[in-house]
Amino acid sequence: MNTLRTGLWTMLIIGMILVFTLGCSGNGTESPVLPNDGYTTPSNTQTADTGLSATSQNREVLYRGHLQVDTENMTVKVVPNRTSQLHWDVTWVKDICPNCITASLKGWDLDLRVFWIELHTQNPSNRIGRDVRFIVDLDIVLNDFDMLDPANYTKLHDPDDTPNPFVALAENQPDRMFLPAANHIAYFQLWIAESHVPMADIPFIIDASYPNRCQEPYEITEIQVDGEFPPGGGGSVTVNLVSWDSQEDWGDVYLRTGGLFTTDDVLMTPGANVGVDGKAYSATFSNDLGGGSGLNKVLIEAYNSDTLIEAYPLNDYAPIFSDPGGESAIAGEVFNAITKNPVNTSVVTITNTGGGPNPLPYTVTDGTYYVTVLAGNYNVNANHSAYFLQETLYDVIVPPETVVYVCFGLAPKYLNDPDEALATISGHIRDDTDGEPILGAQATLDGGPTTGGVIQARITDEHGHYCFYAIPTYQQDNWTVHAFHPDYLPDDLEDIMSAANKSTPQVDFDLVPLQAEPVWRENFEDGPSNVGTQQDWYYDSVVTETWPGDGTTTYHSQHRASDVLWRVQDPVSNPSQCIFYTNGISQLPPDDTSEGWIPAPYEGHRYMWYGEEIDDTGGPVHSGSVIDEWDGSTSGGGSSSNGYNAGWAKSGPIDLTGYDELTLSIQNYWEVEAVDPSIQFDAMDILISTDDLHWNRLDRLNPLAEPVPDDANWSKAYTSAGFDQAAVWSPSLLDISSYGGNSEVWLRLDFDTRDPLYNGFRGWIVDDMMIWPYSIE
């Protein structure tokens, strides 16, 4: 190899590591977020025969390149910026990791010159980048291209101090963390002028903050709301913040409030010094304009008066409630149904169908909306130029003094096939006795025989709210929604209608508190369960191992074959991680932040898992998956093995004498392949027997098809939450009343990969199995 190129590679890799490792090293004399002189070579850049040193600023350019859109062949590719001045940062991606940045066209409108681009990015280092951004509109002079749906605007890296749009990468991660070896997908819309025929050459950069998360120039430390905010005026808001860098040469600090409470921005009063260079600031502003036209919160931005050195403003939201106590509200989320990212700049329009006043259209800025309305009936829709319009299938009924949640999972317009149209269903789960929301209730979406039963699962938030999105209307338009919480009687609502690009809200439940105790319970904890059962589990009898229980019994005797993966697991003291996620062979769902680790139990500290802890040689080669002998393939594709594997877990006998109404509930957390996840592959069956010889299948968890068609599902998972969605605990509720009265009943769980392909996922986990003295039918 050429020694000069070898030395250059070494220098570049060292420089990249420095960028990710040195962290916050500002000396207080400059803003930690100022750009590296816009489009010019960063001041710390060295020539090819010297080493690189990391900047002392908060952000660093990780990559510079061009998008080349071929409008004749309808292709797009990523080309590194190979100017002599910027040659040093080319290899961060294209030499060290050739496929870490790729792009493809998902749709286009040649008449409007608009292109929908799918951007794939991967972090090739073992360091965490934060707030990573893909900025494309750097060529502001020619004005011959434009990003039509930016995440926001930034003054970083702008040659003429004009804000440029950017797409936030890893947007669904906390602090936009770009984890090591993580993959992310982002979508954006480009308008390209005719002057770019046949090849559009769009410059872009990717930048990130340091891993130690340097402070932004302003940190809002407190927002205090005093009084109410009726339309006639009244009430005030006090905002306290800290500037972490010297303001001596920057001028005064202001709060920009969007004109909601005052016609002018608010000058902040300096306070005490904080830290080395920081200073506290405070300001109070009142409701001078008399409310916010139906808004319940206001964007707050802190900035300084020197426009030449204006730091990137910090945004926050003050919870300003207009018209409290008398009116109601419609609120919810607006997000991409595929990526789960917020669809900012979308507009929510609410129309009073009874002829009453209509609130002003609401522009979404943080993925959510909240609009106060009078009690009545309304139509609601969410619209964005890059997505199909989604509106409510039924009128939204808003009772007095009630907040009604309506969520919108918008389908990107690159889904051109009518069969790919998607729908959304949302609602509340509340306590029947007091109307209070139930946190942590489980809602499941069931399509019956057409879909193979449940295809999605959700957990309610603090409002008791849940939302199903990316519902496949091409499969059917009629659904059943089940609601379950172990402290309440379960319930379901049938014949819930959906339609293409429609949102069906207010599928609400009022659950009745449960007074009964379970007849039998298995929670896999150490010792007999808390209702007195003492249950042994058998795993294809070959070798007997004893897991000690309460010290006097052999509770949970494990009879395990060498290649059967059922086991009782403590994920806290003995965690396991699916390494096929960390090495990029399998792909985590966009909303999954687990990094591939097996989950926490549904309750307690143990559960039963069909999955691999370590490989047969004792090393962490294919830990955390259901793969058999890994065949060594390293390309992205969900992984493959040299053979399939299967196994069953069987309970000991259960006494059900004296009961004629019975329901079995099982908490499931599962993650299997998304290539035909039906009866053909990775089958998950729940069976029952009265003689330990003949078995009846109660349920098969597998869906019959992927809800969202895709030509690259082999690296994606189908989970207990749905296709390409982060798995959640999802209950199986099965009526077993016909087995009541038997003194011996056995339960069995069967898992079968059925083939050696796409097994690099986390398998099937069960917890808190209970038999209840009631029937669900």
N, C-alpha and C positions, 0 to 999 in steps of 0.2 A: 504494500500500500504506500502511496505517496506520503513522505514524512511531513510535508507541509499540511496536507489534508488531515493527517492523523493529529498533528498538533492543533489544528483549527478545531477539530471535533472535541478534543480534550478541553480546549479553552471555552468552547461554546457550552459544553455540558456543565463545566464548573460555573460559568456565568449564570446559567439557568438555575443551578442549585442555589447560588448566592441570592438570586432574586427571590426565591421561595423561602429562604431560611433566615435572612438577617433581621427581618421583622422591623419594628418601629425604631428608627434611629435618628429621628428629627432632632435638630438642635434648638428649635424654638425660634429660629430666624426666618423660616419660610413655611408656607402652608403645606401640610402633608398631602394635599390633594391637587396641587397645581400641576398643569400638564408639562410634559417634557418638550417645551418649546414648539408645541403644535406639530406641524408636519416635518419639522427639521430633525436632524440627527440629535438624539439625546446628548446632553452635555457630558454624561459619564461614559459614552461609547468610546472604545479604544480602537486603534487600527488592528489589522489582522496579526501583527507580530507582537502584540502586547495582550495582557490579561484584562478581563472585565472586572469592574467593581460595581457593587450594587448601589443604587441610588439611595439617598436618604429620604426621598419622598414616599408618600403613602402608597401610590399606585405605580405600576410598571407595565410597559408595553411587553406583552408576551409574544406577539406575532404580528407581522405586517404582511399583507398580501393583496391580491386582487381577485374578485369574482369575474369570471369571463362567461358571459351568457351568449350563447350562439343562437340567435333568433331564427336562423334558417333551419338548423337541425334540432332545435328545442332541447339543448343540453346546457349544462352549467358545470364549470370546474373551478377549483381553487388553485391559484398560481401564486407562488411566493414572490414577494418584492425583492428583486435581485439587483437593486442599485448598489453601487460600490459602497455607498455610505451605510446602507442598511443590511448588507450581506450577513452581518454577524447574527441577526436574530431570525434568519431564515430557517436554520436547522432545528429550532425548537420543535417544529412540527415535521417539515417535509423530509429531513434526513434521519432524524432520530425516530420519528413516528409518522410514517408516510400517510397513514389513514386517520390521523387524529383530527383533521378537519376535512370534511367532504360535504358536498352540496348536490342537490338534485332538484329538478323541476317537478312540482307536483300538479301544476296547472298553469294556464295562461289565457289571456284574452288579447289577441293580436290587434284587435280594433282599438282597444284602450291602451295597448302597450304595457300591460300589467302582467307580472309574473309572480306566481306563488312558489317560494323557495323553501325547501326543507334542509336545514343545516344540522349536520351531525358533528359533535365535538367530543373529544376524549382528553382527559388529563394524563399525559404520558409519564408524569413524575410521581414520586412518592410523597409529595407535599400537598397541602391543602391551599388552594387559591380561594379568595373570597370576593364576592361582588364582581364576578367575571362578566365582562360585557363585550359584545360584538358590535363595533361601531362602523357603519358603512358610508355615511354621508360626508366624507371628508373633502370631497371635491365640490366646494361650495361656489366656485367661480363660474363654471360653465352652466350650472343649473340644468343639467340634462339627465338627471336621474333623481329619484326620491324614494325613501322608505315610507310607505303609506300607513303602516301600523306599528310605529315604534313603541317600545316599552316606556320610554320617556325621553327627555332631552338632557344632554350633559354639556357642560362647558369645558370638559377635559379634552385635550388633544385637538383644539380648534385653532387654526392659523389666524383667523380674523375675528376671534372672540364672538362667533355666532354659534348658538347651540346646535349640536348635531344629534340626530336620533340614534338610538342604540337598541339592540335586543339583549335582554338580560339572560345570560346562560345560567343553568342550574337554578332557575327562578323558584322552583318548588322546594329547594333546600333551605334550611335555616341559614340566615346571613348569606344566602346564595353561595353556599360552600361548594366548591368544585373538588370533590374528594379524589384521592389517588385512584387512577385507573378507571374512574367513573365515566360513563357515557351519558350524553345529554342530547336531546333533540329540540330544536327551536324552529319556528315557522315565521316567515315575514313576507311582506308584499313589496315588490319593487316596481316602480314606474320607470321606463327607460325611453328616452327620446329617440326619434327616428335617425338622428345623427349617428347612433351607435350600430347601425346595420352594417355587416352581419354580426359583429362581435362587440358586446358591451364589456367594457373594462372598468370595473367598479372597485376603487381602492377601499380597503378596510383595515382595521386593527383589532386585535383582541388584547384587552388589558385586565388586570386584577389587582386587588390590594394584597398587602403582605399577610402571611398567615397569622401573625400575632394580632390582627385586627386593629390597626392603628385607629385612634379616635378620629371621627370626622371633625371638621373645624367647629361645628356647633352640636352639642348634645342637649336635647330638651330633657330636663330632669324632672319637671313637674308641670302638669296642667290642672289648674284648680278652677272648677266651675262654681260660681256663686249665684244663687237665685234661679228664676225661671226665665224663659225666653219666649214670651208670647208675641204674636204679630205686632202688637202695639209698642213693643220695646220693653227694656228692663233686663236686669241680669248683667253679669260681667264675667270675664275670664282672665285669670292671671297665669302667665307663662314664665317659668324660670328655666334658664339654660346656662350652659357653661361653654365658653370659647376656650379651646385647648391650646391655642397659639396666640402669640402676641398680636394685639390689635393697634399698636401705637401708630403705624403708618397706614392703616387701612380705613380710617374714618369710623363713623358711627355704625351701630348694629341695629337693624330693623327687623320687625316681624311683618311679613306679607300675609294678609288674611283674606285676600280674594274679594274685598269690598263687602263682605257680609255684615260686618259690624261697624265699619267706619269707612269714610270715603278715602282716607289716606292710610298708608302703612304706618305701623306703630313704632316710634323710636323707643329703644330699650334703654333702661337706666343701668349704668355699670354698677357692680357691687364689689364684693370682696375678691381678692386674688385666690386662685385655686391652683394648687400644684406649682410647677416651675414657671410656666408661662400662661396659665389659664386665668380666666376671670369670669365671675358670675354676672349674669345680666337678668333683668326682670322687666316685665311690662304688663299692664292691665288695660284691657279694652272692653268697651261696653256694647250693648245691643242697640246702637244708635239708629240703625236702619229698620229695626222692628222685625227681626226674624229672618229666616233664610228661605222663604218660598218653598217650604216643605222639606228642607234639608235638616238633618239632625246632627251634622258634624261639619267642620270647616277645615280646609287644608291650611296648615301653618308652615311657613318657610322662614328661616332665619338667613339674613344676608348682610353684607356690609355695603357702605355707600360708595366705595371706590370701584367703579365698574370695570376698571382695567385689571384689577386683581381680585375680582369677585370670586369667592370660594364657592364650591358646589353646595347649594343650599340643602339643609337637612329638612326633610318633610315629616310632618306628624299630623295627627288628626285630633282636634278637640271634640269631645262628645257633647256638642251643643244641642239640646233638645228643644225644638220649637213646639209650642202648643201642648205642653204636657198635661195629662190628666183629663183631657176632653176628647182628643181625637185619636185615631188609630194610625197604623202605618203598614206599608207593604215593604218588605225587605228581603234580601237574599244575596246570592252569589251569581256571578257571570264568569264562566271559565271555558276553556277549550276542552271539548269532550274527549279529545284524543290524548293531549298532553297534560291535562288537569291544571295548566297554568292560567292565571287570571287573564281575562280579555279586557285590558284597560282601553280606554277611549271608546268602548262600546256605549251605546245610549239606550237607557231603559225608558220607555214611554208608557204612561199609565193614563187610561181613558175611562172616565166615569160613564158607565153605560146607562145610568139613570138620569142623565142630563145635568148632573151637578158639576161643580168646578173641577177642572183638570189641573193637577200639579204640573210644574214645568218639567220637561225632559231632564233626566238625570244622567250625567256623563260619569261613567265608572272610572275611578282612578286607582283603586287598590283591590279590584276584584269583587267588591261588595257594593251594595246600594241600600239606602234606607230613605224612604219617602213617606212623610206624614200625609194622611188622607182623612176625609170624613168617612164615617161608617157608610157602607153601601156596596154596590157591585161594580167591578172594574175589569177591563181587559188590560193585559200587560204584555209587552214584548220587549225583546232585547235585540239590538241590531248593531252590526259592525260590517264594514265593507268587505272584509276578508272571510266572513262567515255567512252561512245561511241564516236568514231571519228566523228566530224562534219566538213563538207567541203562545199564550195559554190556550189549551184545548177547551177548557171550561171557564166561565166567568169566575173571577176571584171574589169570593164573598168575604167582606171585612166587617166583623161585628164591632160594636162600640168598644173603645179602650182595649184594642187587641192588635198585636203585631202578627201579620200573616207573612209567612216566609214562602217565597217563590224562587226556585233556583233555575238557572239556565245553563245547560251544557251545550255550547254552540258547536256545530259541525263545520269544520273548515271547508271552504269552497273547492279545494282541490279534490274532495270526495265527489267526483262528477257522476259516478254511477248512481242512478236512482235507488238501487238496492242498498246503497250505503247510507241512506237517510237515517238519522238518529232522533231519539226522543228523550224526554226527561220526566221523571215522576218524583214528587217531593211531598213531605207532610210532617206532622208532629206525632209524638207518642207522649201521652200525659197520664197522670194518675186520675182515676175516675172519681176518687173521693174529694180531692181538693183542687183538681185542675192544674197542678204543678207539673212542669216538664220532668220527664224521667231521663236522667243522664245515663248513658251506657246501655240503653235498650238496643236490641238487635232487630233490624228490619231486613227481610230477604225478599227478593223479586223472583217469582215463580211463574214460568211459562207453561207448566204442565207438560204433557207428553211431547209437544212440539219442540221444546228446548231441552227436554230431559230433566225438567224440574227447575230448581233454583239456579240462576245464572249470575246473580249479584247479591252482595250483602253489605250492609252499612251499620255503623254504630252511631247512636244519637249523640248530639253535642249538648252543651249546657242548656240550650233552648228546647231540648227534646226534638230537635230537627234532624231529618235525614234527607238524602237526595240520591236517587238513582239517575245516572246519566249514561250516555252512549248505549241507549236501549235499542236493540236491533228491530226496527219496525218492519224490515223485510222478512223477518221470521213470522211475526204475528203482531196483532194490535190489541190483544186482550190478555190481561195479566192478573195474577193474585199476589198480594203483598201480605206477608206474615210479620207479626210483631211478637217479640218474646223478651221477657226479663224473668229471672228465676224467682223474683218476689211477687210476680203477678201471674194471673191466668193468661195464657197466650190467646191471641186473636188473629183473625185474618179478614181481609177485604177482597172480594172477588170481583171479576168483570171490570177491572180498572182499564180504561181505554187509553191507548197511545196512538199517535199518528206522526208521520214524518215531520221532523223539525217543529214539534210541538212540545210544550211544557204542561204537564198535568199536575197541578198543585193540590193541596188540602186533602191528601189521602191520609186522614188523621185517625188516631186510635186513642181511646180512653180505656186503659187497662185496669181491671179489678184486682186489688191486692189479694194475694194468695194466702189462705189460712192453713193449708194442708202441709204435712211433712212428706218427703219422698219415701216410697216403700223401700227402695234400694238405691244406694249411691256409691259410685266409684270415682274418687278424686285422685287416686294414685299417690296419696301422701303416705308418710311413713307410719305404719301401724294401721289398725282397723279404721275404716271411715267413720265419720261422726254420727252415723245412724246405726252403727253396730255391725255392719257387714265385714266379712273377712274373706277377701276374694283372691284366689289364685288365678294367674293368667298363664296360658300355655302358648308357646310359639313353635309349632311344628316339631314335636318331641324328638330330639337327638341328644342333646347335652343338657343336663339339669344344672341350673345355677340358682342359688338361693339369695334373694334380696331380703335381709332381715327387716322385720317390721317393728313390733313393739318390744322386742327382746325375748319374748317367750313363744312366738309363733313363727312359722315360715310364710308369713303374709307376702303375696306376690312371688310365688315360686316361678321362676322363668325357665321354660324348657325351650331351648333355642337351637335351631339348626345353624351351621356355620355361615350359611349364605342368606339367612333370613334376617331382615333388618329391624323387626319390631323390637322395641326396648322401652323400659321405663327410664325417663331422662330427667335430670335436674339441670335446667339450662343456665342456672346461676353459677353453681359450683363447677359445672362441666359444660361450658358453652361450646357450640360448634358453628363454624362458618362455612358456607358453601363457596369454595374457592373459585368455582367457575364464574361467579360474579366478579370477584376481585381481578381475575385475569382476562375478563372481557369475552369469554366464550359464551356465557349466558348474559342476558340483559335484564336488569332490574326494572320493574315498572316505573314510570316517571314520578309517581307519588310515593315511592318506597325509599325510606331513609335508613333502612336496617343494615345496609352494607352486606347483606347476605347472612347475617347471624340468625340462628333459630330464635323464635320469639319467646317472650315471657309467658308463663302459664296463664290460662284463663282465670284460675284462682289457685292459691297455695303456691307450692314451689316445685311440683313435679307434674309430668304428664306422660302419656305413652306416644311413641313416635316411630313411624316407619321411615328410617333414614340412617345414613352412614355417619358415624363419628370420625373414624380414621380408616385408612386403607388396610389391606390384609397384612402389610409388612409393618404396621405400627406407626407409620408416618402420615402427616397431614397432606396426603397427595390428592385425594378426592373427598375430603371431609365435608360433612353437611349436605350431602346429596343422596339420591336414591340410585346412583349409578352402580353398576356391578364392577367389572374390571375395565377401567378407563382405557380406551384404545390409543391414547396419546395424542389425539388430534387437538390442535391449538387454535384453529380458525373459529371465528364467531359463528355459532350455530347450535347452541344449546347442549353441545357435547354428545359423544357417543361412546359405547362400550363394546366389549367383546361378547357380551351375552345379556339376556334379560334376567330379571329377578322377580320373585314373588314370595309372599308369605302371609300367613294368617295369625291373628291373635284371638285366642278363645278364652272366655271367662270360665270360671267354675260354675256349678249349678246355683240357680237363684230360685228362692221359694216365693211363689206368687199365690199361694192358697189364700182364700178369703177375699179376693178382689175380682170384680167383674168389669171394672173400667180402669184402663191403664194407658199411660202415655210414656214412651221412652224419649228422653232428650239427651243429645250428645253434642258437646261443643267441638267443632271441627275447625282446624286451621290447615289448609292444604294449598299446595303449589306444585303443579304438574306441567307437562308440555302443552303447548297451544297448537300443535299440529294434529288435527283430528282428535281432540281430547274426549272422544266419545267412548263407546263400548270397546273400541278397538285397542286403545292404548292407555296405560296408567289408570286402570280401572280401580275404583274405590267402592267396595260393597259392604253393606251392613246386613247381617244375616241373623236368623234366630232358629232354635231347635228345641224340641221337647224330649229328644232321646239321645242327643249327641252323635247322631248318625245321619239323619235326614235334615236338610237345612232349607229354609225358605228365605229368599232375599226380600228384605224390607225396603231397601232403597239403594240406589246407585247415585253417588254424588256427581258424577261426570256430566257436564253439559253436552249437548249433541253437536254443537258447532260453535266456532268463534263468532261472537257477536259483531265484531268489526273485521271485515275481510282484509287480508294483508298477504303480500307475497313473500314475506320474510318472517314468518311466525316461529321458525325453528329455534330462534334464540330467545323467544319471549315465553312467559309463563301464563297459564290459566290458573287463577287462584280462587280461593273461597270468596273473594270480593268481586271477581269478574275477570274478563280478559284483559291482560296487561295492566292490572290494578294491584296495588299493595294488599296482600292478604290480610284478612281480619278474622277474628273468631266468629264463626257462623253456626247457629244451632240447627241440628236435624231434629224435627219433632215427628214422631212416628206413633200411630195408634196401634197398640198391641193388646187391646182389650180381649181379643179372641184367645189369647194365651193365659188369661187370668184363671185362677183355680188350680194351675199345675204346681206341683211341689218342686219340680226341677225344670228350669228353663236355662238354656245356654245362649250367650250372645257371641258373635264372631265378626271380626273385621278383616276383610280380604283386600290386599293390595297386589296388583300385578302390572308390571311395566309392559308385558306382552311382546316387547321387542327391545333391541339394544340401543335404540336411537333416542336422542333428546331427553336424557335422564339426568342432566346436570341441574336439578332443582331440589327443593327442600322436602318434597314428599308430603306425607299425611300425618297430622298430629291430632290426638283426641284428648279431651279432658272433661272432668265433671260430668260423667255419665249418670243419669238419674232416671228412675221409674216413678211416675207420679200416679196417685189414686184418682185420676179423672181421665175422661176421654176428650180428644180434641175434635171429634166429629159430632 
